[in-house]
Amino acid sequence: MARALSERTITRGPVTGTALKPARKAPFLVDFYRSAVGKKWVMAITGVMLMGFVLAHMIGNLKLYLGRSHFVEYAEFLRVLLVPIVPETGVLWILRAGLLGAFVLHMHASYSLTMMNRRARSVGYQSKRDYVAANWASRSMRWTGPIVLLFLIWHLMDLTWGWVNPGGDDAYDYVVESFSRIPVAVLYVVANLALGVHLFHGAWSLFQSIGANSPRFNRWRRAFATGFAAVVVAGNVSFPIAVLAGIISN
């Protein structure tokens, strides 16, 4: 009798005598994201989405070299994509919302992984050793990320919302008027160089983040990372230079 009472007491709460309920388990995706592996996968997936966007964005802007009519036609195509199935600019805003979500998740996963790594360092010399072992692109992620974020905000204020743009009759005018200002052109070039460093490290570490890492493929990984970053940066940097040189003009 005493033994049964003792066993029953163990399963009761200390004050009310009610049975203790097991902790409610978080949904699988939430629980997975809390782990370092989950955060690395989120970094990789959102990174691919953002890399795809910057490449497509650069390729679309190459229509500037074809002249006003081609670029304006391209801008209008984005506005009326899938009309009348969806309202005008509907698809554009869906894409923007998806990219914003990917950007936020990418930054949060990056910050969370950094904090987890710092907490995992138990001795001071390990931090110094890790810093020396990391390459320059990896260490620079802490400042290229904020630079790209601040530039993105400026880019939206300039060429999307027009808040800081001299203005014009169409999208082509907006680009030419913006890049005709030397400080803005310099800002665009510097920001894209930072973007290139960020893209290089992101493309290099993409496969490592999902566990697909082998010394046999490191040469191809480096070639892909270098090529991808170089193509995006070369294309984007060419636009303000072409405007200042008079190659692209009103």
Phi, psi and omega in degrees: 000313180296321180295317179297320179294322179295316180295324179291324181295325181298327183270007181253157175291156185290336185246307187276339182083004180279156181290140178285133180264139178296147180298139181289127183282136179291156176304154186304312183297321179294315180296322179294319182293334180291340180275160178295322179298316179299317179296323178294321177295319177297318177301317182292313183294311179294327177297318177298317179300314182290323176296319177298322180294311184295326178291313179296321180296317179294316180297318178298320181289345176298343177294347173303326182286345179272350177113172185302311187299319181293318182290318178296321177297320178296316179297320179290324177303317179295327181289324187253018180301126180066017170284135011263012179300320176236159179297162178302137184067006181297310179297323180300317180287328175296316178296319179296318179296318178296318178293322177297316178298318178296321181295315180296314179298321180298314181292319181294317179296319179297314180296318181296319178296321178298315179295320178296320179294322180293320180292333182283344181279114185267340182227153186294321185293336180294321179299317179295319180297316180298321182295318180292322182290329182290146178278172187297320180297320180296315181293330184283350181301332182292337178247335177291325179300306177299324178298314179297320179297313180296321178294322179300318178298315178298317181301318178294317179295330184274302190256348178258307181269337177075016184293326183241022182254140178301338176097174181176187183274336183205183183298325179297315178300320180301316181294313183296315180296323180293309185282351174288344176273117186302314179301322179291319179297318178296317178301317180297318180294312181297316181297323180286332172294319175296320177299322180297318177297318180296317179295321180300310181293321180297315179293326180292317185271357183304310183289327178294325182296328181260011175085002179268073186230126179212136178304335181294333184257003184300324179297319179288324177298316180294320179296317179297313181298315180295314182295315182297310181298319182295318181296313181296313182294316180300316179295312183293319182291333182294334185293305178296326178295318180294324178292313180296328180278355180084006178290320173250119184208167178285000000 
